[in-house]
């Protein structure tokens, strides 16, 4: 049953993981509130260029610190003026000469990598920069593209992963752009490592779907690939493209084709909502700014983009789950990638069970 | 803000005397085990003179085997908490909280100085082990009266080796806090747990070094003073009351017991809610709190009644009560 929680605790997202909280350019020397994994966090950029991520609740009376103001690199609570530095330690209390030694708010480990800001909502002692997901396609070097974010998408983050790990849905949800009956007819392979799951599908000698035909700009039949890799707990990268059939793409020579990648980094916001950071990048016509704009618009465009279509499906699916909590999800052969992804998530959750750190843990 | 305590049941698994006055108590949690972060404490429910009360004890070590360990010093002038803890034997039940932390360790600093005085070693021990585990640069100074009073010193040495410096009064040594601070990286942090005198000295030296105040982290047990705990008298002229505070009771407890309504919160000299204005003091005021500044303590205008005392004689204070009047003057407008 895909819809059930494998964990006895009922938890659906691991806390000891890096999750995306913002695009780098979104965080300025100003207070920005985000909820990640149920934790209210206030983000801001320090004067040294680094990013601070603090618990968004004053130690004193819990007013969100994001409603206060920034004074240099410190946050002044908007209620009684308590001041917290970027490590979350109180440096000023009103009407007294000393500071209560236990006064602090949590400071979350935070890193900037691949144009995103990642936070670690779990035990800070376990925050390992080596565990940051590989999202290098997004860093603007070899692959080009401009993405965006669905903040507060109203669905369990795992529904987004299900969506991306099984591209059969393209044929139905995105029939006008990237859908194709060949997706349904072509066998696929799912493999996994300890933290990744990969779904590989090669469609040999097919008519290109409309979108890919335009990008290739050549007539004739193509070989099309979809190699979608999940990195636990919430990153999906899809290596996708087409090349003229017979030009050697399945054997490793993609030079005659066009190659793109859809990128997804997802942060659970609550049990039933998430922030979905997406991009679509490419290695062809990388300097073509108009194409970059067109591709962004093709994904999100006032409800008409490809991802807008997913958005509608995902939120409707969550609403249906909420209304029919006992209805089982049934799994099909096409769900193998999603099931391996969920297995990785459950494994992370299992490692966290029984080892929950105190809520007001060390900063 | 008062902590909401999530009470749970445990069973004493074993006890072991680390010194003639410090006992390690192992608690088997009956329900789920919550991994304590370094510097955490457990709140435990104790029974004193047949009344329930709450005490906090630092957790010793990472407890990676799922058993909580605390070390309790039997205090001669105990209010009853340590005596109760010492009455527990293997198999005894104990109501306790999940671990909570007011003395969290921030990892990732380039250098650390840890200073423990006496039983203050308990959270410092956990900090030292965590820093050793993380491969951090640090130094531990552990000050104690005599070798016989050292608790956890061997275990500490086994984990941190020559990064531990034991300073014993009986050997004529004193901790040179200023020198220890001078040897700390400018970006380093200083963690102190010990008696109030040590803490005040640490604050003074830290302030003199010009380093940012937030990098001095400390925890106090609120029970140590410059003077021994002796009985004293509290006079409240406005209410016409005279109250004797026994050696094993706090001034706050004595005030409440005699019907003086008080507000308070932390009960360890941090929040300042229970502070009362001093009108007159015969004996020296033993400020055991960390709420008042050193200058305020010298002025003696107020004292924190949850921890502070007078060393003998009497103290006259005022309270917030503008309602009751001295006996015999009822009805006077």
HADDOCK unambig.tbl for C-alpha pairs under 7 A between the chains (distance, minus, plus):
assign (segid A and resid 60 and name CA) (segid B and resid 1 and name CA) 6.65 0.50 0.50
assign (segid A and resid 89 and name CA) (segid B and resid 214 and name CA) 6.44 0.50 0.50
assign (segid A and resid 91 and name CA) (segid B and resid 214 and name CA) 6.43 0.50 0.50
assign (segid A and resid 97 and name CA) (segid B and resid 292 and name CA) 6.78 0.50 0.50
assign (segid A and resid 97 and name CA) (segid B and resid 293 and name CA) 5.83 0.50 0.50
assign (segid A and resid 98 and name CA) (segid B and resid 291 and name CA) 5.84 0.50 0.50
assign (segid A and resid 98 and name CA) (segid B and resid 292 and name CA) 6.40 0.50 0.50
assign (segid A and resid 98 and name CA) (segid B and resid 293 and name CA) 5.86 0.50 0.50
assign (segid A and resid 100 and name CA) (segid B and resid 270 and name CA) 5.43 0.50 0.50
assign (segid A and resid 100 and name CA) (segid B and resid 271 and name CA) 6.32 0.50 0.50
assign (segid A and resid 100 and name CA) (segid B and resid 291 and name CA) 6.68 0.50 0.50
assign (segid A and resid 101 and name CA) (segid B and resid 217 and name CA) 6.90 0.50 0.50
assign (segid A and resid 101 and name CA) (segid B and resid 218 and name CA) 6.40 0.50 0.50
assign (segid A and resid 101 and name CA) (segid B and resid 219 and name CA) 6.95 0.50 0.50
assign (segid A and resid 102 and name CA) (segid B and resid 102 and name CA) 4.82 0.50 0.50
assign (segid A and resid 102 and name CA) (segid B and resid 103 and name CA) 6.57 0.50 0.50
assign (segid A and resid 125 and name CA) (segid B and resid 107 and name CA) 6.90 0.50 0.50
assign (segid A and resid 354 and name CA) (segid B and resid 32 and name CA) 6.71 0.50 0.50
assign (segid A and resid 354 and name CA) (segid B and resid 33 and name CA) 6.40 0.50 0.50
assign (segid A and resid 354 and name CA) (segid B and resid 34 and name CA) 6.71 0.50 0.50
assign (segid A and resid 355 and name CA) (segid B and resid 34 and name CA) 5.90 0.50 0.50
assign (segid A and resid 355 and name CA) (segid B and resid 35 and name CA) 5.37 0.50 0.50
assign (segid A and resid 356 and name CA) (segid B and resid 34 and name CA) 5.67 0.50 0.50
assign (segid A and resid 356 and name CA) (segid B and resid 35 and name CA) 6.14 0.50 0.50
assign (segid A and resid 357 and name CA) (segid B and resid 34 and name CA) 6.17 0.50 0.50
assign (segid A and resid 357 and name CA) (segid B and resid 35 and name CA) 5.39 0.50 0.50
assign (segid A and resid 357 and name CA) (segid B and resid 36 and name CA) 6.26 0.50 0.50
assign (segid A and resid 357 and name CA) (segid B and resid 37 and name CA) 6.60 0.50 0.50
assign (segid A and resid 358 and name CA) (segid B and resid 34 and name CA) 6.85 0.50 0.50
assign (segid A and resid 358 and name CA) (segid B and resid 36 and name CA) 6.57 0.50 0.50
assign (segid A and resid 358 and name CA) (segid B and resid 99 and name CA) 6.25 0.50 0.50
assign (segid A and resid 358 and name CA) (segid B and resid 100 and name CA) 6.08 0.50 0.50
assign (segid A and resid 360 and name CA) (segid B and resid 100 and name CA) 6.71 0.50 0.50
assign (segid A and resid 360 and name CA) (segid B and resid 101 and name CA) 6.30 0.50 0.50
assign (segid A and resid 361 and name CA) (segid B and resid 37 and name CA) 6.17 0.50 0.50
assign (segid A and resid 361 and name CA) (segid B and resid 101 and name CA) 5.87 0.50 0.50
assign (segid A and resid 361 and name CA) (segid B and resid 104 and name CA) 6.53 0.50 0.50
assign (segid A and resid 362 and name CA) (segid B and resid 37 and name CA) 6.57 0.50 0.50
assign (segid A and resid 362 and name CA) (segid B and resid 101 and name CA) 6.82 0.50 0.50
assign (segid A and resid 362 and name CA) (segid B and resid 104 and name CA) 3.83 0.50 0.50
assign (segid A and resid 362 and name CA) (segid B and resid 105 and name CA) 5.44 0.50 0.50
assign (segid A and resid 362 and name CA) (segid B and resid 106 and name CA) 6.34 0.50 0.50
assign (segid A and resid 363 and name CA) (segid B and resid 104 and name CA) 6.40 0.50 0.50
assign (segid A and resid 363 and name CA) (segid B and resid 105 and name CA) 6.98 0.50 0.50
assign (segid A and resid 363 and name CA) (segid B and resid 106 and name CA) 5.66 0.50 0.50
